[in-house]
Amino acid sequence: LTKQIFIFLYVLLNSPAVISFKVHGNYDGAVKINKPRRYRQYMNRKGGFNRPLDYIA
């Protein structure tokens, strides 16, 4: 009984559905996009510095 279970698990775990395989057209890689930094002005703002910061989109 244990040998049959072992064979069953071996067949099940070695099936193509479980093993990761390469998919045609699935290229591994990435592109690094450098976004420009957006700065908030803390001092010398119209209306004074003691107010909520401006929204940055």
PyMOL Python script that loads the backbone (N, CA, C, O; Angstrom):
from pymol import cmd

cmd.read_pdbstr("""\
ATOM      1  N   LEU A   1       0.837  -1.204   0.000  1.00  0.00           N
ATOM      2  CA  LEU A   1       0.000   0.000   0.000  1.00  0.00           C
ATOM      3  C   LEU A   1       0.869   1.250   0.000  1.00  0.00           C
ATOM      4  O   LEU A   1       0.556   2.208  -0.707  1.00  0.00           O
ATOM      5  N   THR A   2       1.931   1.269   0.758  1.00  0.00           N
ATOM      6  CA  THR A   2       2.770   2.459   0.814  1.00  0.00           C
ATOM      7  C   THR A   2       3.510   2.678  -0.497  1.00  0.00           C
ATOM      8  O   THR A   2       3.754   3.819  -0.889  1.00  0.00           O
ATOM      9  N   LYS A   3       3.870   1.591  -1.181  1.00  0.00           N
ATOM     10  CA  LYS A   3       4.562   1.735  -2.456  1.00  0.00           C
ATOM     11  C   LYS A   3       3.621   2.326  -3.505  1.00  0.00           C
ATOM     12  O   LYS A   3       4.044   3.128  -4.338  1.00  0.00           O
ATOM     13  N   GLN A   4       2.354   1.935  -3.465  1.00  0.00           N
ATOM     14  CA  GLN A   4       1.380   2.482  -4.407  1.00  0.00           C
ATOM     15  C   GLN A   4       1.151   3.971  -4.159  1.00  0.00           C
ATOM     16  O   GLN A   4       1.029   4.748  -5.106  1.00  0.00           O
ATOM     17  N   ILE A   5       1.095   4.361  -2.910  1.00  0.00           N
ATOM     18  CA  ILE A   5       0.927   5.778  -2.578  1.00  0.00           C
ATOM     19  C   ILE A   5       2.150   6.565  -3.017  1.00  0.00           C
ATOM     20  O   ILE A   5       2.026   7.675  -3.534  1.00  0.00           O
ATOM     21  N   PHE A   6       3.326   5.995  -2.814  1.00  0.00           N
ATOM     22  CA  PHE A   6       4.550   6.669  -3.221  1.00  0.00           C
ATOM     23  C   PHE A   6       4.581   6.859  -4.736  1.00  0.00           C
ATOM     24  O   PHE A   6       4.939   7.933  -5.219  1.00  0.00           O
ATOM     25  N   ILE A   7       4.211   5.828  -5.482  1.00  0.00           N
ATOM     26  CA  ILE A   7       4.194   5.928  -6.947  1.00  0.00           C
ATOM     27  C   ILE A   7       3.153   6.956  -7.392  1.00  0.00           C
ATOM     28  O   ILE A   7       3.406   7.744  -8.303  1.00  0.00           O
ATOM     29  N   PHE A   8       1.996   6.949  -6.754  1.00  0.00           N
ATOM     30  CA  PHE A   8       0.952   7.916  -7.094  1.00  0.00           C
ATOM     31  C   PHE A   8       1.425   9.347  -6.868  1.00  0.00           C
ATOM     32  O   PHE A   8       1.226  10.211  -7.722  1.00  0.00           O
ATOM     33  N   LEU A   9       2.048   9.599  -5.725  1.00  0.00           N
ATOM     34  CA  LEU A   9       2.545  10.943  -5.434  1.00  0.00           C
ATOM     35  C   LEU A   9       3.669  11.332  -6.379  1.00  0.00           C
ATOM     36  O   LEU A   9       3.766  12.492  -6.778  1.00  0.00           O
ATOM     37  N   TYR A  10       4.514  10.386  -6.740  1.00  0.00           N
ATOM     38  CA  TYR A  10       5.611  10.663  -7.666  1.00  0.00           C
ATOM     39  C   TYR A  10       5.063  11.070  -9.030  1.00  0.00           C
ATOM     40  O   TYR A  10       5.536  12.034  -9.632  1.00  0.00           O
ATOM     41  N   VAL A  11       4.069  10.336  -9.513  1.00  0.00           N
ATOM     42  CA  VAL A  11       3.465  10.662 -10.810  1.00  0.00           C
ATOM     43  C   VAL A  11       2.729  11.994 -10.721  1.00  0.00           C
ATOM     44  O   VAL A  11       2.802  12.807 -11.642  1.00  0.00           O
ATOM     45  N   LEU A  12       2.033  12.216  -9.635  1.00  0.00           N
ATOM     46  CA  LEU A  12       1.259  13.444  -9.477  1.00  0.00           C
ATOM     47  C   LEU A  12       2.162  14.670  -9.411  1.00  0.00           C
ATOM     48  O   LEU A  12       1.881  15.680 -10.056  1.00  0.00           O
ATOM     49  N   LEU A  13       3.239  14.592  -8.642  1.00  0.00           N
ATOM     50  CA  LEU A  13       4.106  15.750  -8.455  1.00  0.00           C
ATOM     51  C   LEU A  13       5.041  15.979  -9.629  1.00  0.00           C
ATOM     52  O   LEU A  13       5.601  17.068  -9.750  1.00  0.00           O
ATOM     53  N   ASN A  14       5.230  15.005 -10.489  1.00  0.00           N
ATOM     54  CA  ASN A  14       6.089  15.183 -11.652  1.00  0.00           C
ATOM     55  C   ASN A  14       5.295  15.446 -12.925  1.00  0.00           C
ATOM     56  O   ASN A  14       5.845  15.375 -14.024  1.00  0.00           O
ATOM     57  N   SER A  15       4.030  15.743 -12.790  1.00  0.00           N
ATOM     58  CA  SER A  15       3.225  16.044 -13.972  1.00  0.00           C
ATOM     59  C   SER A  15       3.545  17.463 -14.448  1.00  0.00           C
ATOM     60  O   SER A  15       3.978  18.294 -13.650  1.00  0.00           O
ATOM     61  N   PRO A  16       3.340  17.752 -15.732  1.00  0.00           N
ATOM     62  CA  PRO A  16       3.644  19.095 -16.261  1.00  0.00           C
ATOM     63  C   PRO A  16       2.824  20.202 -15.615  1.00  0.00           C
ATOM     64  O   PRO A  16       3.231  21.363 -15.645  1.00  0.00           O
ATOM     65  N   ALA A  17       1.674  19.865 -15.031  1.00  0.00           N
ATOM     66  CA  ALA A  17       0.852  20.892 -14.401  1.00  0.00           C
ATOM     67  C   ALA A  17       1.476  21.394 -13.106  1.00  0.00           C
ATOM     68  O   ALA A  17       1.204  22.520 -12.690  1.00  0.00           O
ATOM     69  N   VAL A  18       2.303  20.584 -12.463  1.00  0.00           N
ATOM     70  CA  VAL A  18       2.898  20.967 -11.184  1.00  0.00           C
ATOM     71  C   VAL A  18       4.278  21.570 -11.390  1.00  0.00           C
ATOM     72  O   VAL A  18       4.647  22.540 -10.728  1.00  0.00           O
ATOM     73  N   ILE A  19       5.047  20.983 -12.320  1.00  0.00           N
ATOM     74  CA  ILE A  19       6.406  21.465 -12.560  1.00  0.00           C
ATOM     75  C   ILE A  19       6.329  22.762 -13.355  1.00  0.00           C
ATOM     76  O   ILE A  19       5.596  22.849 -14.340  1.00  0.00           O
ATOM     77  N   SER A  20       7.067  23.745 -12.937  1.00  0.00           N
ATOM     78  CA  SER A  20       7.067  25.008 -13.672  1.00  0.00           C
ATOM     79  C   SER A  20       7.866  24.832 -14.953  1.00  0.00           C
ATOM     80  O   SER A  20       8.992  24.335 -14.933  1.00  0.00           O
ATOM     81  N   PHE A  21       7.284  25.239 -16.042  1.00  0.00           N
ATOM     82  CA  PHE A  21       7.952  25.129 -17.327  1.00  0.00           C
ATOM     83  C   PHE A  21       7.816  26.451 -18.062  1.00  0.00           C
ATOM     84  O   PHE A  21       6.911  27.234 -17.775  1.00  0.00           O
ATOM     85  N   LYS A  22       8.709  26.700 -19.007  1.00  0.00           N
ATOM     86  CA  LYS A  22       8.721  27.966 -19.722  1.00  0.00           C
ATOM     87  C   LYS A  22       7.546  28.032 -20.680  1.00  0.00           C
ATOM     88  O   LYS A  22       7.210  27.055 -21.349  1.00  0.00           O
ATOM     89  N   VAL A  23       6.936  29.191 -20.732  1.00  0.00           N
ATOM     90  CA  VAL A  23       5.841  29.446 -21.646  1.00  0.00           C
ATOM     91  C   VAL A  23       6.395  30.252 -22.801  1.00  0.00           C
ATOM     92  O   VAL A  23       7.094  31.244 -22.592  1.00  0.00           O
ATOM     93  N   HIS A  24       6.089  29.834 -24.016  1.00  0.00           N
ATOM     94  CA  HIS A  24       6.598  30.540 -25.194  1.00  0.00           C
ATOM     95  C   HIS A  24       6.039  31.959 -25.209  1.00  0.00           C
ATOM     96  O   HIS A  24       4.831  32.161 -25.085  1.00  0.00           O
ATOM     97  N   GLY A  25       6.920  32.934 -25.361  1.00  0.00           N
ATOM     98  CA  GLY A  25       6.499  34.328 -25.396  1.00  0.00           C
ATOM     99  C   GLY A  25       6.498  34.996 -24.035  1.00  0.00           C
ATOM    100  O   GLY A  25       6.209  36.188 -23.932  1.00  0.00           O
ATOM    101  N   ASN A  26       6.812  34.257 -23.004  1.00  0.00           N
ATOM    102  CA  ASN A  26       6.831  34.832 -21.666  1.00  0.00           C
ATOM    103  C   ASN A  26       8.276  35.181 -21.333  1.00  0.00           C
ATOM    104  O   ASN A  26       9.005  34.360 -20.777  1.00  0.00           O
ATOM    105  N   TYR A  27       8.683  36.382 -21.669  1.00  0.00           N
ATOM    106  CA  TYR A  27      10.068  36.789 -21.494  1.00  0.00           C
ATOM    107  C   TYR A  27      10.273  37.278 -20.066  1.00  0.00           C
ATOM    108  O   TYR A  27       9.455  38.027 -19.533  1.00  0.00           O
ATOM    109  N   ASP A  28      11.368  36.847 -19.456  1.00  0.00           N
ATOM    110  CA  ASP A  28      11.665  37.326 -18.120  1.00  0.00           C
ATOM    111  C   ASP A  28      12.596  38.520 -18.235  1.00  0.00           C
ATOM    112  O   ASP A  28      13.644  38.457 -18.877  1.00  0.00           O
ATOM    113  N   GLY A  29      12.198  39.583 -17.613  1.00  0.00           N
ATOM    114  CA  GLY A  29      12.979  40.808 -17.651  1.00  0.00           C
ATOM    115  C   GLY A  29      12.103  41.951 -17.177  1.00  0.00           C
ATOM    116  O   GLY A  29      10.895  41.801 -16.992  1.00  0.00           O
ATOM    117  N   ALA A  30      12.726  43.068 -16.990  1.00  0.00           N
ATOM    118  CA  ALA A  30      11.988  44.227 -16.513  1.00  0.00           C
ATOM    119  C   ALA A  30      12.616  45.482 -17.077  1.00  0.00           C
ATOM    120  O   ALA A  30      13.741  45.472 -17.578  1.00  0.00           O
ATOM    121  N   VAL A  31      11.875  46.546 -16.984  1.00  0.00           N
ATOM    122  CA  VAL A  31      12.354  47.843 -17.444  1.00  0.00           C
ATOM    123  C   VAL A  31      12.325  48.779 -16.250  1.00  0.00           C
ATOM    124  O   VAL A  31      11.304  48.907 -15.573  1.00  0.00           O
ATOM    125  N   LYS A  32      13.436  49.425 -15.997  1.00  0.00           N
ATOM    126  CA  LYS A  32      13.493  50.387 -14.905  1.00  0.00           C
ATOM    127  C   LYS A  32      13.134  51.758 -15.460  1.00  0.00           C
ATOM    128  O   LYS A  32      13.816  52.281 -16.341  1.00  0.00           O
ATOM    129  N   ILE A  33      12.073  52.323 -14.945  1.00  0.00           N
ATOM    130  CA  ILE A  33      11.621  53.636 -15.385  1.00  0.00           C
ATOM    131  C   ILE A  33      11.931  54.624 -14.275  1.00  0.00           C
ATOM    132  O   ILE A  33      11.407  54.506 -13.167  1.00  0.00           O
ATOM    133  N   ASN A  34      12.774  55.587 -14.566  1.00  0.00           N
ATOM    134  CA  ASN A  34      13.116  56.613 -13.587  1.00  0.00           C
ATOM    135  C   ASN A  34      12.107  57.743 -13.693  1.00  0.00           C
ATOM    136  O   ASN A  34      12.083  58.479 -14.679  1.00  0.00           O
ATOM    137  N   LYS A  35      11.277  57.874 -12.672  1.00  0.00           N
ATOM    138  CA  LYS A  35      10.303  58.956 -12.650  1.00  0.00           C
ATOM    139  C   LYS A  35      10.962  60.185 -12.039  1.00  0.00           C
ATOM    140  O   LYS A  35      11.705  60.068 -11.065  1.00  0.00           O
ATOM    141  N   PRO A  36      10.701  61.345 -12.594  1.00  0.00           N
ATOM    142  CA  PRO A  36      11.285  62.552 -12.011  1.00  0.00           C
ATOM    143  C   PRO A  36      10.704  62.808 -10.621  1.00  0.00           C
ATOM    144  O   PRO A  36       9.518  62.583 -10.379  1.00  0.00           O
ATOM    145  N   ARG A  37      11.544  63.274  -9.729  1.00  0.00           N
ATOM    146  CA  ARG A  37      11.091  63.566  -8.369  1.00  0.00           C
ATOM    147  C   ARG A  37      10.250  64.828  -8.359  1.00  0.00           C
ATOM    148  O   ARG A  37      10.509  65.785  -9.088  1.00  0.00           O
ATOM    149  N   ARG A  38       9.237  64.798  -7.509  1.00  0.00           N
ATOM    150  CA  ARG A  38       8.383  65.971  -7.353  1.00  0.00           C
ATOM    151  C   ARG A  38       8.590  66.482  -5.933  1.00  0.00           C
ATOM    152  O   ARG A  38       8.410  65.749  -4.960  1.00  0.00           O
ATOM    153  N   TYR A  39       8.963  67.725  -5.835  1.00  0.00           N
ATOM    154  CA  TYR A  39       9.305  68.308  -4.546  1.00  0.00           C
ATOM    155  C   TYR A  39       8.158  69.166  -4.037  1.00  0.00           C
ATOM    156  O   TYR A  39       7.437  69.803  -4.805  1.00  0.00           O
ATOM    157  N   ARG A  40       8.012  69.160  -2.705  1.00  0.00           N
ATOM    158  CA  ARG A  40       7.024  70.017  -2.061  1.00  0.00           C
ATOM    159  C   ARG A  40       7.738  71.203  -1.439  1.00  0.00           C
ATOM    160  O   ARG A  40       8.829  71.077  -0.883  1.00  0.00           O
ATOM    161  N   GLN A  41       7.110  72.330  -1.545  1.00  0.00           N
ATOM    162  CA  GLN A  41       7.694  73.526  -0.952  1.00  0.00           C
ATOM    163  C   GLN A  41       7.137  73.667   0.465  1.00  0.00           C
ATOM    164  O   GLN A  41       5.933  73.828   0.660  1.00  0.00           O
ATOM    165  N   TYR A  42       8.031  73.603   1.443  1.00  0.00           N
ATOM    166  CA  TYR A  42       7.617  73.678   2.836  1.00  0.00           C
ATOM    167  C   TYR A  42       7.623  75.117   3.345  1.00  0.00           C
ATOM    168  O   TYR A  42       6.701  75.534   4.045  1.00  0.00           O
ATOM    169  N   MET A  43       8.647  75.862   3.000  1.00  0.00           N
ATOM    170  CA  MET A  43       8.786  77.228   3.499  1.00  0.00           C
ATOM    171  C   MET A  43       8.473  78.217   2.379  1.00  0.00           C
ATOM    172  O   MET A  43       8.449  77.863   1.200  1.00  0.00           O
ATOM    173  N   ASN A  44       8.238  79.445   2.773  1.00  0.00           N
ATOM    174  CA  ASN A  44       7.972  80.557   1.856  1.00  0.00           C
ATOM    175  C   ASN A  44       6.798  80.239   0.925  1.00  0.00           C
ATOM    176  O   ASN A  44       6.861  80.455  -0.285  1.00  0.00           O
ATOM    177  N   ARG A  45       5.741  79.726   1.524  1.00  0.00           N
ATOM    178  CA  ARG A  45       4.565  79.424   0.715  1.00  0.00           C
ATOM    179  C   ARG A  45       3.530  80.512   0.923  1.00  0.00           C
ATOM    180  O   ARG A  45       3.467  81.149   1.974  1.00  0.00           O
ATOM    181  N   LYS A  46       2.723  80.707  -0.105  1.00  0.00           N
ATOM    182  CA  LYS A  46       1.651  81.694  -0.004  1.00  0.00           C
ATOM    183  C   LYS A  46       0.640  81.191   1.026  1.00  0.00           C
ATOM    184  O   LYS A  46       0.125  80.082   0.884  1.00  0.00           O
ATOM    185  N   GLY A  47       0.355  81.960   2.028  1.00  0.00           N
ATOM    186  CA  GLY A  47      -0.549  81.549   3.086  1.00  0.00           C
ATOM    187  C   GLY A  47       0.181  81.055   4.326  1.00  0.00           C
ATOM    188  O   GLY A  47      -0.468  80.650   5.290  1.00  0.00           O
ATOM    189  N   GLY A  48       1.511  81.074   4.332  1.00  0.00           N
ATOM    190  CA  GLY A  48       2.276  80.670   5.500  1.00  0.00           C
ATOM    191  C   GLY A  48       2.656  79.205   5.472  1.00  0.00           C
ATOM    192  O   GLY A  48       2.190  78.440   4.628  1.00  0.00           O
ATOM    193  N   PHE A  49       3.526  78.819   6.425  1.00  0.00           N
ATOM    194  CA  PHE A  49       4.037  77.456   6.440  1.00  0.00           C
ATOM    195  C   PHE A  49       3.204  76.535   7.310  1.00  0.00           C
ATOM    196  O   PHE A  49       3.335  75.315   7.211  1.00  0.00           O
ATOM    197  N   ASN A  50       2.343  77.092   8.167  1.00  0.00           N
ATOM    198  CA  ASN A  50       1.590  76.271   9.103  1.00  0.00           C
ATOM    199  C   ASN A  50       0.221  75.933   8.512  1.00  0.00           C
ATOM    200  O   ASN A  50      -0.812  76.361   9.027  1.00  0.00           O
ATOM    201  N   ARG A  51       0.229  75.157   7.423  1.00  0.00           N
ATOM    202  CA  ARG A  51      -1.002  74.705   6.788  1.00  0.00           C
ATOM    203  C   ARG A  51      -0.704  73.384   6.084  1.00  0.00           C
ATOM    204  O   ARG A  51       0.462  73.028   5.916  1.00  0.00           O
ATOM    205  N   PRO A  52      -1.728  72.659   5.675  1.00  0.00           N
ATOM    206  CA  PRO A  52      -1.482  71.369   5.009  1.00  0.00           C
ATOM    207  C   PRO A  52      -0.668  71.534   3.733  1.00  0.00           C
ATOM    208  O   PRO A  52      -0.739  72.561   3.057  1.00  0.00           O
ATOM    209  N   LEU A  53       0.103  70.505   3.422  1.00  0.00           N
ATOM    210  CA  LEU A  53       0.919  70.557   2.219  1.00  0.00           C
ATOM    211  C   LEU A  53       0.051  70.476   0.975  1.00  0.00           C
ATOM    212  O   LEU A  53      -1.049  69.925   1.002  1.00  0.00           O
ATOM    213  N   ASP A  54       0.558  71.029  -0.107  1.00  0.00           N
ATOM    214  CA  ASP A  54      -0.158  70.996  -1.374  1.00  0.00           C
ATOM    215  C   ASP A  54      -0.212  69.565  -1.898  1.00  0.00           C
ATOM    216  O   ASP A  54       0.686  68.765  -1.637  1.00  0.00           O
ATOM    217  N   TYR A  55      -1.264  69.253  -2.634  1.00  0.00           N
ATOM    218  CA  TYR A  55      -1.442  67.919  -3.208  1.00  0.00           C
ATOM    219  C   TYR A  55      -0.483  67.731  -4.371  1.00  0.00           C
ATOM    220  O   TYR A  55      -0.326  68.617  -5.212  1.00  0.00           O
ATOM    221  N   ILE A  56       0.160  66.563  -4.412  1.00  0.00           N
ATOM    222  CA  ILE A  56       1.044  66.234  -5.528  1.00  0.00           C
ATOM    223  C   ILE A  56       0.400  65.093  -6.297  1.00  0.00           C
ATOM    224  O   ILE A  56       0.157  64.020  -5.744  1.00  0.00           O
ATOM    225  N   ALA A  57       0.126  65.326  -7.571  1.00  0.00           N
ATOM    226  CA  ALA A  57      -0.501  64.285  -8.400  1.00  0.00           C
ATOM    227  C   ALA A  57       0.537  63.355  -8.966  1.00  0.00           C
ATOM    228  O   ALA A  57       0.197  62.418  -9.688  1.00  0.00           O
TER     229      ALA A  57
END
""", "prot")
cmd.dss("prot")
cmd.show_as("cartoon", "prot")
cmd.util.cbc("prot")
cmd.orient("prot")
